[in-house]
Amino acid sequence: MSGNEEQNSSGDQVGAGSIDVAQLTAERDALAADLAQANTVIAAAEPAHAKIDQLGEALAAMRVQGEDGEHPVDVAIAALKGQAEQLAAAQGEAKALKGQLTAQKGQTTKARAELAEAIARDPQAKARKLPADLPVISRDDQAALLALIDAAETVEVVAFADDTEEVAILPLRVSGGAAAFRVVSSGVVLGLASWEVSGPARITGWALFLDGDLSAWCERQGGGQLTIGAGQTFNLASDVIF
């Protein structure tokens, strides 16, 4: 081989070596870029990792069992369900009570309408009359009267104008037996706090009917007359004394 041929062969090896270095450099630069990008991604993910750790700790705390073996989350959910059931029950009771009150109001309205119609036909059609011999209650008769009240199925307090029932005032039907009355120094009185009526009406005395029979009678205190004008209201609860 001549000298020129040897020189050409050495030049090819150098050229080949130069190409390998360039490839390695390019690969190194590409890896460096990938590494930089990876570092950027890792740095951006660090807050997310911290958040995940916090959530994990919170979940672990919530899942710590209590003494009764129930999870606090389950206990809280059960308590909320119990409160919801109690609220639903209370709403049901309120609805039922409202229905009862509506029915009672309807019955009262109907009774008033029937009475008004009867009075319009004949003002004295349903008016009761007092007998000549009135059952006036003395102090010694109070216990016996209360026993009769307890035994009666219907107890009515009726207003009278002289010897005739004052039909402008509906009879008061008393429930509860003797417990609905009180004994005071002046006699047997109603235990109600309020019995409001509207005029016009005139009252001179009170009668107590037990199962439809006149059982007690009394004049108004002092023997006076109570006059309630048209459009006026009056509380009769403390006016009834037997």
Phi and psi in degrees as a GROMACS rama.xvg file:
@    title "Ramachandran Plot"
@    xaxis  label "Phi"
@    yaxis  label "Psi"
@TYPE xy
-80.2592  168.61  SER-2
-63.7327  -33.8314  GLY-3
-66.8478  -38.1867  ASN-4
-66.3502  -39.3254  GLU-5
-63.7871  -41.4373  GLU-6
-63.464  -39.9141  GLN-7
-65.1218  -38.5599  ASN-8
-64.8134  -41.7594  SER-9
-63.3393  -37.6405  SER-10
-64.8799  -36.5393  GLY-11
-65.9884  -39.8541  ASP-12
-64.4585  -40.9993  GLN-13
-63.1982  -41.5607  VAL-14
-62.5979  -42.2351  GLY-15
-64.4589  -39.0673  ALA-16
-63.2644  -37.5427  GLY-17
-63.6587  -39.0746  SER-18
-64.2658  -40.4357  ILE-19
-64.1195  -41.88  ASP-20
-62.8096  -40.6341  VAL-21
-63.9211  -40.5533  ALA-22
-64.4966  -43.5049  GLN-23
-62.805  -39.8042  LEU-24
-63.3484  -42.8979  THR-25
-63.0882  -42.6416  ALA-26
-64.2226  -39.7079  GLU-27
-62.4073  -44.5801  ARG-28
-63.5289  -38.306  ASP-29
-65.3153  -41.9928  ALA-30
-63.9363  -39.2194  LEU-31
-62.8766  -40.1617  ALA-32
-65.5425  -41.8617  ALA-33
-62.8662  -40.163  ASP-34
-64.8469  -41.5796  LEU-35
-62.5198  -41.17  ALA-36
-65.7611  -39.4416  GLN-37
-63.7902  -41.4768  ALA-38
-61.5499  -38.6998  ASN-39
-63.1061  -43.7153  THR-40
-63.4423  -43.1449  VAL-41
-62.2119  -43.5594  ILE-42
-62.6594  -39.6297  ALA-43
-69.7641  -27.483  ALA-44
-83.419  -14.6411  ALA-45
-58.1155  -45.0084  GLU-46
-60.4835  -36.6136  PRO-47
-65.2529  -40.8254  ALA-48
-61.9347  -41.4513  HIS-49
-62.1916  -41.6872  ALA-50
-64.179  -41.8142  LYS-51
-61.883  -41.6608  ILE-52
-61.5141  -42.9071  ASP-53
-61.7678  -44.3633  GLN-54
-63.2949  -38.9462  LEU-55
-62.9027  -43.2697  GLY-56
-63.3149  -42.0458  GLU-57
-63.4768  -42.7618  ALA-58
-64.1167  -40.4712  LEU-59
-63.2484  -40.0318  ALA-60
-64.9305  -40.0395  ALA-61
-68.6155  -25.2314  MET-62
-92.9697  7.05882  ARG-63
-70.8736  125.914  VAL-64
-77.2156  145.58  GLN-65
-85.8003  -173.5  GLY-66
-64.5449  -33.0716  GLU-67
-85.5891  3.99862  ASP-68
82.427  5.69245  GLY-69
-102.893  144.61  GLU-70
-73.3539  142.443  HIS-71
-55.3374  -36.0601  PRO-72
-63.4489  -44.2544  VAL-73
-65.35  -38.427  ASP-74
-62.6977  -43.6724  VAL-75
-63.413  -42.3265  ALA-76
-63.4486  -42.1946  ILE-77
-63.4626  -39.2377  ALA-78
-63.7985  -42.5388  ALA-79
-63.3017  -40.1812  LEU-80
-63.9491  -40.2884  LYS-81
-62.826  -42.236  GLY-82
-63.8774  -39.236  GLN-83
-64.0864  -39.9082  ALA-84
-66.0862  -41.1801  GLU-85
-62.8852  -41.3354  GLN-86
-63.7083  -42.2822  LEU-87
-63.6255  -39.9427  ALA-88
-65.1955  -42.5907  ALA-89
-63.5501  -39.5696  ALA-90
-65.1211  -37.5242  GLN-91
-65.1732  -41.911  GLY-92
-64.6772  -41.7656  GLU-93
-62.8604  -39.3954  ALA-94
-65.8356  -41.7769  LYS-95
-64.6619  -42.1888  ALA-96
-63.6706  -40.2434  LEU-97
-61.4402  -39.7657  LYS-98
-63.9603  -40.5906  GLY-99
-63.9877  -44.4476  GLN-100
-63.5161  -39.1369  LEU-101
-63.5182  -41.4077  THR-102
-65.0087  -42.962  ALA-103
-63.2289  -40.9773  GLN-104
-62.5275  -40.5921  LYS-105
-63.9595  -40.578  GLY-106
-65.042  -41.8159  GLN-107
-63.7055  -43.985  THR-108
-61.0509  -41.8418  THR-109
-64.2632  -43.302  LYS-110
-63.0619  -42.0116  ALA-111
-63.5167  -41.6479  ARG-112
-64.2146  -41.9115  ALA-113
-64.483  -41.2581  GLU-114
-65.3047  -43.5255  LEU-115
-61.4047  -38.6979  ALA-116
-66.037  -41.0257  GLU-117
-65.1674  -40.7749  ALA-118
-66.3955  -37.8019  ILE-119
-62.6605  -36.6958  ALA-120
-71.815  -45.0331  ARG-121
-154.351  103.126  ASP-122
-53.2688  -26.9085  PRO-123
-107.124  12.141  GLN-124
-61.4265  -40.9412  ALA-125
-107.391  7.19896  LYS-126
-74.0645  127.593  ALA-127
-86.3052  151.15  ARG-128
-110.096  148.034  LYS-129
-83.7971  141.339  LEU-130
-75.8828  171.224  PRO-131
-69.126  -37.0911  ALA-132
-98.9449  104.4  ASP-133
-90.854  137.279  LEU-134
-81.9168  82.5816  PRO-135
-81.9436  132.234  VAL-136
-91.6951  129.39  ILE-137
-97.5738  175.57  SER-138
-61.4711  -35.0692  ARG-139
-70.9368  -19.0261  ASP-140
-92.6448  -3.44705  ASP-141
-63.3887  -44.4291  GLN-142
-63.4877  -41.5568  ALA-143
-65.2533  -38.4157  ALA-144
-63.6861  -43.2505  LEU-145
-63.8333  -36.3815  LEU-146
-65.331  -39.7488  ALA-147
-64.5631  -39.6252  LEU-148
-62.1174  -42.8555  ILE-149
-63.1012  -33.9521  ASP-150
-83.2551  -16.3351  ALA-151
-79.0757  146.689  ALA-152
-83.7606  -36.5601  GLU-153
-123.978  131.317  THR-154
-124.201  120.683  VAL-155
-125.492  133.933  GLU-156
-104.196  122.619  VAL-157
-122.315  131.88  VAL-158
-83.0634  141.839  ALA-159
-126.883  144.547  PHE-160
-112.912  104.933  ALA-161
62.4236  -121.208  ASP-162
-102.123  12.4965  ASP-163
-124.883  139.416  THR-164
-59.493  134.813  GLU-165
-82.4756  96.8479  GLU-166
-72.167  -10.9818  VAL-167
-71.5366  -16.1239  ALA-168
-113.492  118.709  ILE-169
-64.2388  137.856  LEU-170
-56.8482  143.22  PRO-171
-91.8805  114.188  LEU-172
-86.9653  120.525  ARG-173
-103.364  129.628  VAL-174
-110.434  158.922  SER-175
103.556  -0.675709  GLY-176
65.898  -147.204  GLY-177
-63.8766  -21.9634  ALA-178
-65.3372  -17.1426  ALA-179
-83.6398  0.0324572  ALA-180
-123.012  162.45  PHE-181
-132.182  147.901  ARG-182
-101.273  121.915  VAL-183
-122.917  178.832  VAL-184
-61.2885  -29.8181  SER-185
-88.778  -10.224  SER-186
145.461  -158.044  GLY-187
-95.8252  122.695  VAL-188
-123.101  163.473  VAL-189
-68.3989  144.059  LEU-190
-90.634  6.44237  GLY-191
-76.5367  147.448  LEU-192
-84.416  -26.1367  ALA-193
-150.733  136.077  SER-194
-144.385  87.0504  TRP-195
-91.2107  134.179  GLU-196
-129.518  163.186  VAL-197
-116.947  147.885  SER-198
-85.9477  177.725  GLY-199
-81.7796  143.574  PRO-200
-160.255  158.403  ALA-201
-137.024  131.424  ARG-202
-130.251  129.593  ILE-203
-118.273  -15.5996  THR-204
-167.251  175.514  GLY-205
-128.752  142.961  TRP-206
-125.157  144.485  ALA-207
-112.66  117.041  LEU-208
-105.92  124.985  PHE-209
-112.973  117.714  LEU-210
52.7292  38.0734  ASP-211
87.2011  -5.73261  GLY-212
-104.663  139.397  ASP-213
-68.6463  118.907  LEU-214
-116.711  -19.4037  SER-215
-156.299  149.175  ALA-216
-143.552  145.448  TRP-217
-153.827  144.462  CYS-218
-77.671  160.233  GLU-219
-60.2979  150.111  ARG-220
-54.2752  125.909  GLN-221
84.4367  -2.40424  GLY-222
72.1247  14.5535  GLY-223
-84.6493  170.761  GLY-224
-107.119  135.522  GLN-225
-102.303  122.184  LEU-226
-114.306  124.012  THR-227
-110.251  118.39  ILE-228
-73.163  164.739  GLY-229
-61.5701  131.246  ALA-230
83.2924  -6.22683  GLY-231
-90.9704  154.148  GLN-232
-120.992  151.553  THR-233
-146.462  140.295  PHE-234
-91.1774  112.085  ASN-235
-92.5951  -0.427247  LEU-236
-56.2957  -40.7002  ALA-237
-92.6957  2.96495  SER-238
-90.5164  -17.3879  ASP-239
-90.4014  116.121  VAL-240
-139.568  121.85  ILE-241
